[in-house]
């Protein structure tokens, strides 16, 4: 027994969040800010002379005067700073660090030289110098500038041709949105810092400070600006398809990166694990590789090093391996009680058998590879500390099967309620949206007895983006309608097809195909499911109900030209972007077409469930996962007569056992299926075998049991058979002796002994042999009675009645 010493928790694995953005910045670096160019090298007189001429001279005289006062103030201040160009002097000033407080050093210089400082003058003068390309503030400085005048001023003076070409390539309705306006502003900021709309590179947008923000008005406009520039062919083909969630994604991490998260002390073991993952990488996807790294690097070796810092070998002593198995079998979690307090509890780790299997495979792989490449793997071959029996998951699989069946039995009956709720929510959301679009801004509408107020002005083409209810809560009717529609579509598609959620997200316009029956020539629609989990493509027949849902989605995402826009989707299993496809599950968010994420689908399902009011057996709100519809589909199909092997093909399972594991068979269904089987079997048998029994035959059958009654008990011969022992019942093995007749057996035993003695005295040797056979059979009967009585008095006796205790009918 190993004594476990309480030690601090192992170090938290290093995160790779934002790793994809960092890798892209290395591949697509931003432009390096220049410190010298002709405009910034010009003299003060040349700068002032340019600002007095169009297009830098504004049309309004007051604006021109204000700009020139500010320009003279700023140029005088810059001349007091070190540097040979205006940009060098600007970089040397504290004002160039951040937009906040940039005026303080200017106002301090102005006060020291007897010049009147003014906020409007300084802002107008700085804008004029930026438009004249005399100075170029940094992106960090420009990102903090809230001014709305920068973009129109630059579009009119700095690069009018570039801005004009860009606006002609962007749909007008996208530029008219608030997000589109901010996207144009961010493009102007890049032009102000580096120059040229047509010269913007991928790195300029990747390095934009607003891309790191998650608040409203932050990263969204940067992503939209990137989409505009990429769609016009400004970026190379290798550029990322989108910047959506760029700062959160990790990208495909190398085996070394996966292992280095756990900061191992033993370098040889670390290198071994990296080599092992590299060897396994071609045959598994990234998610599986990440799981193996987590099991081997985190739950196995990092835990061993935490408790045994000097460990440097895979040959683990028994006490160390046993202690590790005890630790990996449990986990510590934090849970919040109803009163708000947080408690730390220890519970069994459900993945413990999988962790042990991974470690066992690691040891066995090293042993096998040591035979094939001893110079590389031979030094690491060691006895496996985990036996095959310790990796057994039979009990876990049985519990999982019971849990899944219970979920299916609980959710299948209430599925119609969920369907009706999804349809109702979609009708209500569309009614609200239609009412909003039918009235002018500032109106008050009433929908389903609820009152709503529209904003007085709308900056959105086609109607307001938000409305307010009677409590002043802001609601988005368009967003609510989108979520209600895709919640309804998701429920309908999943319950009619049983596909996985990743297959649902990959449905495209190309997935709907037609097939012409060779016999009748009838054209039937089919749904082509792209390979996902098993890398096997399959086809599903499209029912009329499913066809209505698919046509509604196609009509919704189709553009004015009738085509569905191709967009790139992210493969979460491999951490890579797929080629653009016209996927059905897409929508426009802030002017950017993007795929609908699995989290959004789950949130829409949860909202529908909350509106349905369904509860589980404990009275808590019922929870649906997208995979529950797959279990419901398979269970319902098999219960309605679909052969299991056909259900296996439709579901895309490699094994029939997997399909049957999804099917939840009800006890009542099993009884009905058995009765139906008996009925079918009777139809296949001769009719005369199932004719009605006559009264005479029934009396003969009952009389058989009456005639089996004997003095010593019951005769166990079958119905319709005669006694083959000529009624020598004591010797007969089918005689069932009653315990109440034991005294008679003992009397017969004494009588047989006396008769044997008599026969021996008289020399009747034939009689002696026959009597001894009867005596042996009688003694066996007595032994059977004793054994039966002993079992009856034992604790394991189940109380099964004997034959003589069963009720019977007497013959008439």
N, C-alpha and C positions, 0 to 999 in steps of 0.2 A: 504494500500500500504506500502510495506516494503522498507526502504532506504538501498541500498546495499553499504556497506563500503568497500573501496578498501583496500585489505590486500595482503600480500605476498602469493605466490603460495604455495599450500600444499606440504609437504615434498615428495621427490621422493621416490617411493617404493624401499625397499632394494632388491638387486638382488640375485638370487640363482645360478648364473652362476658358473659352476664347482662343484655344490653340489653333483653330482653323483660320481665324482672323490674323493671328501672328504669322502663320505660314504664308498666307496670301500677301501680307505686307512685305515679306522677304522676296516673294516672286514678283510682286507689283509694287515697287517702292514709289512713294510720292515724289513729286518734283522738288528739287532742292531750291529753296528761296534764293534769289539772286541778291547781290549787294551793290551791283553797278550795272547801269544801262543808260542809254542816251538821255532819257527824260530826267533821271535823278542826278545826272552829272551836269545838267544845265545850270546856268547862273541864275541869280535871283531875278534879274531883269528879264531873262528869257522865259522864266516860269510865269512871271506876272504878265508878260506880253501875250503868252499863249492863253492865259485865263481870260483875257479881255476880248478874245475872238471866238466866234462860234466854232465848233459846237459846245465848247466849254463855257461860253458866256450864256447865262440863262436869259429867257425872253423878258422876264419881269425885271424892271430897273431896281426895285427894292431888294430883290433877291441877289442881284449882281453886286449891289453896294455891300450887302451883308457878307457875301462871300469874300469880297476883296478886303474888307476890314479884317476878317478872320484870317485870310491868307497872309497879310502883312504881319499880323500878330504872331502866327505860327512860324513864319520864315525867320522873323527876328529872334524868336526863342530858339529855333534850331541852329541858327548861326552861332549861338553861344555855347554849343555843345561840340565835342571833338568829332572829327571825321572830315573826309574830303567830298563826300556826296551827301545828298539829303537823306538817303536811306541809312547810311552809316551813322549820321547824327541822330536819326530817329531810333535806331537800335541802341544807341548809347544812352538814351534817355530812360528814366523810370516809367515814363508814360507808355512805352511799348510793351511792358510786361503784361498788363491786363487792362481791359476796357474800364473796369471799375476804378475810379480815381485817377484817370489819365489826365484830367484837366488841372489837378492841384499843382503840379510843377509848372504848368503854363501860367496859371493865375499868379503863382508866387513870383515868377520872373517878371510878369507884367506889372505887378505891384511895386517890385523893386526898381523898375525903370519908368515909373510914372505913367503907365499905359492903363486905360480902363479895361479890366477883364470883363468878358461876357460869355455866357454859356452858348447862346445862339450864334454869336460870332465865331467862337472856336469850333463848334460843330460844323457850321457851314464852311469854314475855311478848311477843316480837315477833309470834309467830303470833296471839296474842290481839288485838293492836292491828290487825293486817291483817284479821282476821275482823270486827272491829268497824268497819272502814273508817275508822280513825283516820289511818292512813298508807297510802300506796300506793307501794311500791318500783317502780323502773323495770323494764322488761322485761329489760334486760341483767342487772340484779341478780337477778331472779327466775329467769332461765334458768340461772344458776349455782348455784341452791339445790337440792341433791339430796334434800331432805326429802320423804318420802312422805305426810306428815300434812297438807299444805296442801290438797289436793283434797277429802278427806272433811270437813275442818274448814270449808272455804268452802261446800261443798254443804249442810252442816247449819246454817250461820249466816248467810252473806252473801247467797246467792241460792238458797234451797232449791227454790223453784218452778221457776226456770230450769233448774237441774240435773236436776230430776225430769222435766220435759218433754223435755229433751235425751236422757236415758237411755231414755225410752219410744220415742223415734224411732230408736234405734240397735239393731240386732240383738244379742241377748245374746252370741252366739258371737264377735262382733267386739269387744265390750267386755271379754271374758274373756281375750283374748290379751295378751301383754306389750306389743305395740305399741298395742293399744287402751287399756291402762291408762296408758301414757305420753301418748297423745293427750288423754285426759281431764285429765291433770296439766297439759298445756300450755294447755288451755282454762281451767283454774283459774288459771293464771298470768296470762292475759290479763284474767280477771275481777278478779284481785287488783290489777292495774296500772291498769285502766280502768273496771271495773265492768260487771255485767249480762251474763248468758249470751246473752240475746236481743238485746243491743245490740252484739255483736261484729260488726265490719265486715271486708271483704276485706283492707283494709290492715293490720289488726291481725295477721293471719296472715302476710301478705307481709313484714312488718317483724320477725317473730319471729326472734331470733338463731339458733335451732336450724335454721331453714330453710337456712342457709348451710353447715351441716355435711353431710359425706358419709359419716361414720362410722355404725356400727350404733347405732340408738337416737337418731339425730339428726333429719334432715329427714323421715324416714318418718312418725313420729307427727304431725308438723305437717301433712303432706299428708293423712293420714287424718282429722285433725280438720277440715280444710277440706272434705273430701268429705262428712263428716257434716253440717256446717252448710249446705253448698250443697244437699244432697239434701233437707233439710227446708224449702227455700225461703226461707232467711234472706238470701240474697244476690241482687242484681239479675240479670236475664237476661244482661246484658253481662259479668258476671264470668267470669274464666277457668274452663274446665271442670275443670282439675286444676292442681296445683302441681308435678307430677312433672317433674324436670329443669329447673325454672324458672330456677335460677341459672346453668345451662349454656347455655340457648338464647339465640340472638341476636335472634330475631324477624325480621320483614321489614324489612330496613335500607333506608333511602332511598338514591337515587343519590348524593346528597352524602355520606352516611355511607360508602358503598362507596369513593368516590374519596378521601375525606379520610384513609383508612387509610394512605395512602402519603406524606403530609406533603409535598406538592409546593410548590416555591418560586414558580413562575410562576403567579400568580393567574389571568390570562386563560386559560391552557391548562387550569387546573383547572376554571374555570367552563365552558369549552367541553366538557370531558369529562362534567361533570354534566349539561349540557343535552343532550348526545348520548345519555347513558343514559336520561334522562327521556323523550326522543323514542322510544327503542326499548322502553321498559318495557311499554307496553300489549300488545305483540305477542310477548313472550317470558315464560317463567316466571322465578322468582327465581334458580334455579340457573344458568340461562343468562345472566341479567343479571349475576350475580356473576362468572361466567367472563369475560364481556366486560370488566368492570371490572378484573379481575385481569390480563388481557392488556394492555389499554390503559394502565391506571394504574400497574401494578406492573412488568410485564416490558417495557413499551415506554417510557413517558415518565419514570417514576421512574428507570429505568436510564439514559436519556439525560441526565437532570439530574444524576445521580450522576457521570457522566463528563464532562459539559459543563454546569457549573452556570449559565452565563450564557445558555443556549439558551432562546429565547422565541418560536420560529416553527416551523410545521410544514414549511416549505421546507428540507428537510435536504440539506446538501451530500453528494456521493457518498461521500466518505471517512467521514463520520459514519454514514450509513446502512449502508455496508458493514461498518463496525466493529460496529455494533449487530447486524447479521445474524450475524456471527461469534460474538458473545457469546450470543445467544439460542439458537444451535444446540447449545450444551452446557450442562450444569449440574454443580454441585459437590455431592457427596453424602458423607456420613460412614458408613462401614461398619466393623463389628466383625469382626476376624479370629478364627479359631478359638482363638488364644492369648490373646484378650481385649483386644488393642490395637485402637485405633480409628484408621483411616486416612481421609484425605480424598482422594477420587478424582474425576476429571472424566469424565463419560460423556455420550453424545448425549442431547439432550432430545427425547423422543418426541413431545411436543406442539408442537415448533417449527413445523411446517407449519400447525397450527391457530392459533398466535399470529400468524404472518405473514398468514394469511387474515383474521383479525380486524382487523389493522391496515390491510390493503388494503381491506376493506369499509368501514372508518372513513373512509379518504380518498375512496373512490368515493361513499359516501353524502353526504359534505360537498360534493363536486362536483355531485352531482345536486340536492341541496337548495339549493345556491347559485343554480341556475337557477330554482328555484321561489320561493325567498324570499331574494333577493340582499341585502336590507337586514339579514337576521339571520345568514346563513351565508356570504355572499359573501367577506368578509375572510379566511375560513379555507380557502377552496379553494386547493389546492396540488397540484403533481405528486406522484403516488403513488410512493414509493421502492421499492415491491415489485411485480414483474411477476407476471403470471398463472402463468408457468412456475415461479417460485420457491415457489408455494403448492401445487405438485403433491404429491399423497399416494398416487400409484399404487404406488410401491415399499413405502411404509408399509402400505398396505392389503394388498398381496400378502404381506408378512411377517406381518401380523395374521391373514390367512386361513390361511397355513401353520401358524402357532402355534395357532390355534383348531382346525384339523383334527387336528393332532397331539394336542391335549388330548382331543378327542372320541374319536379312535381308541384312545387309551390308557385312557379311562374307560368306554367303552361295554361292552367285554367283561367288566369287573369289576363292573358294576352289580348283577348278581345277588348277588355276595358282600356288597356294601354293604347290600342289602335284607335278606338273611338276618341280618346283624349287627345291624341296627336292630331286627328282630323279636326276636332273642335278648336284646338289652339291655333291651327293654321287658318281656319275660317275667321276666327276673331282677329288674328293679326292682320289678315288681308283686309278685313272690314275697316279696321282702324287706319291702315295705311291709305286705303282708297278715300276715306273721309278726310284725311289730312291733305291729300293731293287735290281734293275737289274744292277747297276753300282758299281764299287769299291769306297772306300772312297777317297775324294779329287777330285772327278769328277765334271763336270759341265753338267747339263741337261737342256733341254728345253721342257716344257709342256704347251700346249695351248698358245704358243707364249711368255711365261714367262721363264726367265732364273733363275736357282737355282744352288747354290754351296754347295757341301757336305763337311763336315769337313774331315780333313786329317786322323784322327784316330777315331775309334768308340769303345766305351766301352760297347756297347749294343749287346747282342746276337741277330742276325737276321737283323742287319742294324742300321744305325745311328738314334738317337732319335731326332736330330734337323738338319735343313738345313738353308741356308741363301739365301734371294732373292737379287735382284740387288741393293736394297737400304741398304743391310746389316742387315735387320730385321730377327731375328731368328724365324723360324716356325717349328712346330712339325707336320710332315705329319701323323704320327700315331694317335696323339690326334685329329687332324682335321678329319681324316677318321672315328674314333670312334664316334665323335659328329655328323658327317653327317649321319652315319648309323642309330644311335638311334633317330635322328630327323626324318629321313624318316620312320623308324619303328613306332615311336610314332604317327605320323600323320596318317599312314595307319591303325593302330589298333584302334585309337580313332574314326576315321571317319567310320570305318566298324562295330564298336561295340557300341559306345556311352558309354563306361564305364568311371568310375571316375578315376582320376589320382592315388589315393591310391590303387584302384583295379588293375590298370595297373602295378604298382610296385610289387604287390603281385602275379602276374601271374607266375606260375611255370611249370616245365615239367609235373607235375601231373595234371595240369589244362586242358591239351589236352587229351580228352577221346574219345572213339568210342562207337557208339550206333547202334545196329542192329535193323532195322525196323521189327516188328513182321509179317507184311503182305507180304513184298517182300523179306526179308532177306538182303536188301541192308545195307551196313555199311556206316554211315555218321559220320563225325567228329563233336564234340561238344567242346565248350570252357566253362569250369566250373569256374564261378566267385565266389571267396571266399566272405563270408559275410563281409560287411564293414559298411556302414552307418546305414542300417536297420536290420543288423544281419540276413539277408535272403540270402541263397545260390540260385543261378540261373544258368541256362544253356543257351548258345547261339549257334546257328547254325554257323558253320565255312564255309564261302563262299570260293570259289577257290582263290580269291585275298587275303583273310585273311590267308588262309593256306600257300600261298607262303611266306608271311611275317613271320609267326610263324616258318616255317621251316628254313628260313634264320637266325632268331635269335638263334634257337636251334643249327644249324650248327656252329654258331659263338662262342657260349659260351661253347660248348661241349669240353671236354678234349680229350687227345689222346686215353684214354681207352673207349671213347664213352659215358661217364657219365657226367652229368652236376654237378659241385661241389656244395654241399649244403653250403649255407652261412646264417648267422643270419641277420635278418632285424629288424629295430627299429620302434616300433609302436609309432608314434608321438602323438596319441590321449591318450594313456595310459602311455606314457613315460617308456616303458619297452621293453626289447629285446625279439623277437619271437624266437622260436626254429629254428635251421638251416633247410632251405628248398632250393631245386634246383630252385631258382627263375630265370626267364629269363632275367630280367633287372639287370645284374651284369657285371662287367668288372674288369680287373686287373690294379691296380694303384700301381706302384713301387713294384711289386711283391706280392701285397696283394689283394685278391679277396674281393670286397666290393659291396654292392648294389648301384645302380644309384639313386641319390637323386632327389627329386622333383625340387629343384633349378637348378640342372644340366639339367633336361628335359626342364624346362622353358627357360634356356639360349640357348639351342639348337634350340628350336622353334623360339626364337627371332632372332637368327642368320639366320635362313631360311627365316623369314619374311623380314629381312633387305636385303637379297640377291634378294628377289622377287620384291622389289620396289613398293609394294602395298601401297596405301595411303587411308585415310578415306575421308569423305565428306569435311573436313576442310583442306585437303592437307597435313595432318601430317601422318607419318608412321603408317600403320595399325598394331594394337596390337591384338594378339591372346592369349587367356588363354586356358589351357587344357579343362576347362569346356565348352568353346564355342563349341567344337566338339560334346559334348553331346547334346547341344541344337540343333545344326545343324542336328545331326543324327535323333533326334526325329521329328523335323520339316519336314525333307525330307521324313522320313518314312510315316508320316501321310498324307502328300501331295501326295504321290504316292499310296495311297489306303490302307495302313496298318490300321486296326481298332485300335482306341485309346486304347481299353482295352488290346489288344495284345502288343502294344507299352509300356503300363504300366508294363506288366510282363517282357518284355525284359529289360526295364530301371531299374527295381527293385524298383519302387515307391510303397508306401503303398496306395496312393490315386490317383484316376484318375484325380482329379483336379490338382495335382502336375504335372502329365504328360502333361495335356493341358496347364499348365502354361509355360512349356518349349517350346511348339509348337508356332511358330510365323506364323500366318495365313496372307497371303498377300491379299489385296482387290481384285485383279484380280482372285486369286484362289477361293475366296469366291463366286464371280460371276459365275465362271466356274463350281464350285461344285453345285450351285443352278440350273444352266441350266441343268447339268447332272441329278440332282434329278428330275426335271420336265420331262426330257426325259424318265427316268425310270418309273415315275408315269404314263405317257401316255401309255407306253407299257403294264402296268397292267390294264388299263381301256378298256372298249369296244371300238372297232374301230369306230363304228358309231358316237361316241361322238366327234370324231376329223375329221369328213368328211369335205370336202370343201363346203363352203356356196354358194348356188345358187344365181344368180342375183336377182331373185324374192324375196328370203328371205332377202337379204341385203337391197333391196328397202323397204320391209315391216318394217325392223328394223329402217331404217332412217325415214320412214314415221311416225312411232310411235312418234318420237320427234317433228315432225311437227304438229301432231294432238294434242300434249299437250299444244300448244300455246293457251292462253285464253286472254280475254279482260283485265283481271286484272293481268296477269302474266303467270306463268307456272304451269302445273299440274305435281306433283311429283310421279304419280303412276308408278309402275314397268312395264317393257316391257311385253307384252302378257296378261295384265290384263285390265278388263273393269272398267268403273267408277261405284263404288258401292253406290254413293250418288245421283244418278240420276241427275247429273250435277248441284246440289245445291252447287255451288263453294264457295259462301261466308261462308257457314257452314263447308266446307271440310277442315280437318286438313292438307292435303297434298298439298293444294294450296300455291304456292310460289309467293307471291305478289311482283311485281316490285315497287321500290320506286317512279318511275315516274308516277305510277297510284294512288298516294296518294290522289290527288284531286278528282278522281272518287270515291274513298272509302268515302271521306268526304261527297260527294253529296249523295251517297247511304245511309250514316248514317242519313243525314237530311231527306231524303225521308222516311226511315224506321220509324223515330220518328213521322213524319207527319201521316203516315199510322196507326201507333199504336194509335195516338190520335183520328183519325177518327174512328177506330174500337172500341175504348172505348166509343165514343159518340153514335155509332149505336148499341152497345151491342153485337158486334161480338166477343165473348170471345174466341172461338177457333182460330180465326184469330189473336187475341192479343197475345196468347201464342206462336204461330209459329213465328210471327214477332219479339217478344222479344228474342227468341233463335237466330234468324239471327242477331239481333242487338248486342248481347253479342259476337258472333263469329266475327263480324266485328270489334268491339272494340279491341278484342284480336289481330286481324291482324294489326290494327293501332299501338298497343303497341309493336308488334314485329318489325314493321318497324322503330319505334323510337329507340328501343334498338339496332337494327342492325346499324343504322346510327351513334349512339353514339359510338359503338365499332369501327366503321370505322375511326372515328376521334380521337380515343385514341392513346397514344404512343405505345401500345402493339399490335396494329393491324399489322398483318403480310402481308397484301396485298394479301390474298388469293382471287382469283376472285370468284364472285358469279356465279350461274348456268347460268344466263341470259347473262353473259359476255363471256362464252365459245364459240369458233367458232363451227359451225355445218355445215352439208352438206344438201343441199336442195334436195328433191326428184324430180325426173324428171317425 
